[in-house]
Amino acid sequence: MLSHKSIGILGGGISGLSTAWYLSYLLHPSTKITILESSNRLGGLLSTKKIDLSQGTIYFEEGPRSLRPTGVSGYITLNMVKKLNLIDEMILIPKNSPLIKNKFIYFQNQLNALPNSLLSLFLPKTSLFRSLLWAIICEPFKQTRNKNITDESISSFISRRFNTSVSKNLASALIHGIYSGDIDDLSARSVLPYFWKYEELYGSILKGILFDSISLNKNKENVKSSIEKESKDIIAKTKNTYIYSFKNGLNTLSNTISNDLFSKNNVHIYFNSKVQSLEFKNIFKVKTNTSDFFFDHLISALPIQVITEIFNPFKKLTKSFSNNTVLVVNLFFDNKNLLPIKGFGYLIPKSVSEKENPENALGVIFDSNSFPELDTYKGTKITVMIGGSLWKYKTTFPKENEFAELAQNVISRHLGIKDTPIIINYKLQKECIPQYNVGHYKDLQSRFSVVGNFYGGIGVSDCIKNAYFLTKRLKERGRATGLESIELN
């Protein structure tokens, strides 16, 4: 049982907020919980910008824009949504929505629809997907990896199990969309853990998917079963849901958690408190730019690059971790029928040349298709994502007055859209997405008590899941690193 009288949480993003929220319910009200946030707001990358116009309201997502209700992390987040009384605020997009099912990859100067059914997979229309079909057929017969290989890049792994075309075109595009990352750097074992295990147990990814006997561990099975019983209403409501958000945007979630925490007498939140150093002599001393704080127990929800600067045991992690900077540009057009195709959007693989992609775009999202109910002003809303790993070797970056032009050039070249947007919003998300580089697993051995998106998944629901298991273990055992779920050989 946790006996600490004061707990400090470094960082007020979704990981820090979720951790504080769970602790506030799990622990005795006499336990003092303190959040130290370096900025003047909570929520971290969850940032929804609301614009009110005479024609209606527009919401721009400057960070994550949706949640998925599946898996253990999805169930844990749904349970939180229920407890926060946000069920009636949800916007659900069904799995069979053509606007969601239709996803594209920009390849050979055109948009190529990804297969969205078995029929479309077996009747490929382009050489790219014919290569995918043949690679899937041959995959079970490929030689398995050497037992001495403990990790490898996604590029190496996918090329070895499928072929180079699948790796540099399909896998590269998908990784651009999720991690904004480079398949030559990212760890297959950390980013694709199930695929990695499937090869180990079955000698084949396809066999693993078909037989799928890699079950959740017992603890997670129990959690999922418990949530199914406790939250039958929201589980049933989202049964056929692909993604969801909220009526006032995704930061409805972080705002509601924050408001709940503000109402608790034992929770204290300090803004504009940047951590400068940490010391531990029986208790933790945290020095910030405003004051010194003392805690019996300390949980870091800081980005990995910040931890490596202030806490010596983490300096080694700079070898297997890096962070990408992504420029997010939101464009809104008055014409609601502007998009030449209906769908979720498209991603751009690493194989597309600099000549075809001089702006270093990662992908384009058709926001007005994704959540048509969100805005009351019915126009066309598009988000262009630029940079990430494509800026890896850049020594100079675009200036702020060039951001809008970069995004407009992308959609002009790829979609033929020449109209001028009536509203432009942009956000340069600096070092926002952690990269699980090769060696990530090996470096995540027993260290500091942490929570965040630099292990166990980078999504919002992954952060909430990590907070859930960390706080549960703290409650039950009195101590936790936060990294207990990481498997190591």
Secondary structure in CASP SS format (residue, H / E / C, confidence):
PFRMAT SS
TARGET T0000
AUTHOR 0000-0000-0000
METHOD secondary structure of the structure
MODEL  1
M C 1.00
L C 1.00
S C 1.00
H C 1.00
K C 1.00
S E 1.00
I E 1.00
G E 1.00
I E 1.00
L E 1.00
G C 1.00
G C 1.00
G E 1.00
I H 1.00
S H 1.00
G H 1.00
L H 1.00
S H 1.00
T H 1.00
A H 1.00
W H 1.00
Y H 1.00
L H 1.00
S H 1.00
Y H 1.00
L H 1.00
L C 1.00
H C 1.00
P C 1.00
S C 1.00
T C 1.00
K E 1.00
I E 1.00
T E 1.00
I E 1.00
L E 1.00
E C 1.00
S C 1.00
S C 1.00
N C 1.00
R C 1.00
L C 1.00
G E 1.00
G C 1.00
L C 1.00
L C 1.00
S C 1.00
T E 1.00
K E 1.00
K E 1.00
I E 1.00
D E 1.00
L E 1.00
S C 1.00
Q C 1.00
G E 1.00
T E 1.00
I E 1.00
Y E 1.00
F E 1.00
E E 1.00
E C 1.00
G C 1.00
P C 1.00
R C 1.00
S C 1.00
L E 1.00
R C 1.00
P C 1.00
T C 1.00
G H 1.00
V H 1.00
S H 1.00
G H 1.00
Y H 1.00
I H 1.00
T H 1.00
L H 1.00
N H 1.00
M H 1.00
V H 1.00
K H 1.00
K H 1.00
L C 1.00
N C 1.00
L C 1.00
I H 1.00
D H 1.00
E H 1.00
M E 1.00
I E 1.00
L E 1.00
I E 1.00
P E 1.00
K C 1.00
N C 1.00
S C 1.00
P H 1.00
L H 1.00
I H 1.00
K H 1.00
N C 1.00
K E 1.00
F E 1.00
I E 1.00
Y E 1.00
F E 1.00
Q C 1.00
N C 1.00
Q E 1.00
L E 1.00
N E 1.00
A E 1.00
L C 1.00
P C 1.00
N C 1.00
S C 1.00
L H 1.00
L H 1.00
S H 1.00
L H 1.00
F H 1.00
L C 1.00
P C 1.00
K C 1.00
T C 1.00
S H 1.00
L H 1.00
F H 1.00
R H 1.00
S H 1.00
L H 1.00
L H 1.00
W H 1.00
A H 1.00
I H 1.00
I H 1.00
C H 1.00
E H 1.00
P H 1.00
F H 1.00
K C 1.00
Q C 1.00
T C 1.00
R C 1.00
N C 1.00
K C 1.00
N C 1.00
I C 1.00
T C 1.00
D C 1.00
E C 1.00
S E 1.00
I H 1.00
S H 1.00
S H 1.00
F H 1.00
I H 1.00
S H 1.00
R H 1.00
R H 1.00
F C 1.00
N C 1.00
T H 1.00
S H 1.00
V H 1.00
S H 1.00
K H 1.00
N H 1.00
L H 1.00
A H 1.00
S H 1.00
A H 1.00
L H 1.00
I H 1.00
H H 1.00
G H 1.00
I H 1.00
Y C 1.00
S C 1.00
G C 1.00
D C 1.00
I C 1.00
D C 1.00
D C 1.00
L E 1.00
S E 1.00
A H 1.00
R H 1.00
S H 1.00
V H 1.00
L C 1.00
P H 1.00
Y H 1.00
F H 1.00
W H 1.00
K H 1.00
Y H 1.00
E H 1.00
E H 1.00
L H 1.00
Y H 1.00
G C 1.00
S C 1.00
I H 1.00
L H 1.00
K H 1.00
G H 1.00
I H 1.00
L H 1.00
F H 1.00
D C 1.00
S C 1.00
I C 1.00
S C 1.00
L C 1.00
N C 1.00
K H 1.00
N H 1.00
K H 1.00
E H 1.00
N H 1.00
V H 1.00
K H 1.00
S H 1.00
S H 1.00
I H 1.00
E H 1.00
K H 1.00
E H 1.00
S C 1.00
K H 1.00
D H 1.00
I H 1.00
I H 1.00
A H 1.00
K H 1.00
T C 1.00
K C 1.00
N C 1.00
T E 1.00
Y E 1.00
I E 1.00
Y E 1.00
S E 1.00
F E 1.00
K C 1.00
N C 1.00
G C 1.00
L C 1.00
N H 1.00
T H 1.00
L H 1.00
S H 1.00
N H 1.00
T H 1.00
I H 1.00
S H 1.00
N H 1.00
D H 1.00
L H 1.00
F H 1.00
S C 1.00
K C 1.00
N C 1.00
N C 1.00
V E 1.00
H E 1.00
I E 1.00
Y E 1.00
F C 1.00
N C 1.00
S C 1.00
K C 1.00
V E 1.00
Q E 1.00
S E 1.00
L E 1.00
E E 1.00
F E 1.00
K C 1.00
N C 1.00
I C 1.00
F E 1.00
K E 1.00
V E 1.00
K E 1.00
T E 1.00
N C 1.00
T C 1.00
S C 1.00
D E 1.00
F E 1.00
F E 1.00
F E 1.00
D C 1.00
H E 1.00
L E 1.00
I E 1.00
S E 1.00
A C 1.00
L C 1.00
P C 1.00
I H 1.00
Q H 1.00
V H 1.00
I H 1.00
T H 1.00
E H 1.00
I H 1.00
F C 1.00
N H 1.00
P H 1.00
F H 1.00
K H 1.00
K H 1.00
L H 1.00
T H 1.00
K H 1.00
S C 1.00
F E 1.00
S E 1.00
N E 1.00
N E 1.00
T E 1.00
V E 1.00
L E 1.00
V E 1.00
V E 1.00
N E 1.00
L E 1.00
F E 1.00
F E 1.00
D C 1.00
N C 1.00
K C 1.00
N C 1.00
L C 1.00
L C 1.00
P C 1.00
I C 1.00
K C 1.00
G C 1.00
F C 1.00
G E 1.00
Y E 1.00
L E 1.00
I C 1.00
P C 1.00
K C 1.00
S C 1.00
V C 1.00
S C 1.00
E C 1.00
K C 1.00
E C 1.00
N C 1.00
P C 1.00
E C 1.00
N C 1.00
A E 1.00
L E 1.00
G E 1.00
V E 1.00
I E 1.00
F E 1.00
D H 1.00
S H 1.00
N H 1.00
S H 1.00
F C 1.00
P C 1.00
E C 1.00
L C 1.00
D C 1.00
T C 1.00
Y C 1.00
K C 1.00
G C 1.00
T E 1.00
K E 1.00
I E 1.00
T E 1.00
V E 1.00
M E 1.00
I E 1.00
G E 1.00
G H 1.00
S H 1.00
L H 1.00
W H 1.00
K C 1.00
Y C 1.00
K C 1.00
T C 1.00
T C 1.00
F C 1.00
P C 1.00
K C 1.00
E H 1.00
N H 1.00
E H 1.00
F H 1.00
A H 1.00
E H 1.00
L H 1.00
A H 1.00
Q H 1.00
N H 1.00
V H 1.00
I H 1.00
S H 1.00
R H 1.00
H H 1.00
L H 1.00
G C 1.00
I C 1.00
K C 1.00
D C 1.00
T C 1.00
P C 1.00
I C 1.00
I E 1.00
I E 1.00
N E 1.00
Y E 1.00
K E 1.00
L E 1.00
Q E 1.00
K E 1.00
E E 1.00
C E 1.00
I E 1.00
P E 1.00
Q E 1.00
Y E 1.00
N E 1.00
V C 1.00
G C 1.00
H H 1.00
Y H 1.00
K H 1.00
D H 1.00
L C 1.00
Q C 1.00
S C 1.00
R C 1.00
F C 1.00
S C 1.00
V E 1.00
V C 1.00
G C 1.00
N C 1.00
F C 1.00
Y C 1.00
G C 1.00
G C 1.00
I C 1.00
G C 1.00
V H 1.00
S H 1.00
D H 1.00
C H 1.00
I H 1.00
K H 1.00
N H 1.00
A H 1.00
Y H 1.00
F H 1.00
L H 1.00
T H 1.00
K H 1.00
R H 1.00
L H 1.00
K H 1.00
E H 1.00
R H 1.00
G C 1.00
R C 1.00
A C 1.00
T C 1.00
G C 1.00
L C 1.00
E C 1.00
S C 1.00
I C 1.00
E C 1.00
L C 1.00
N C 1.00
END
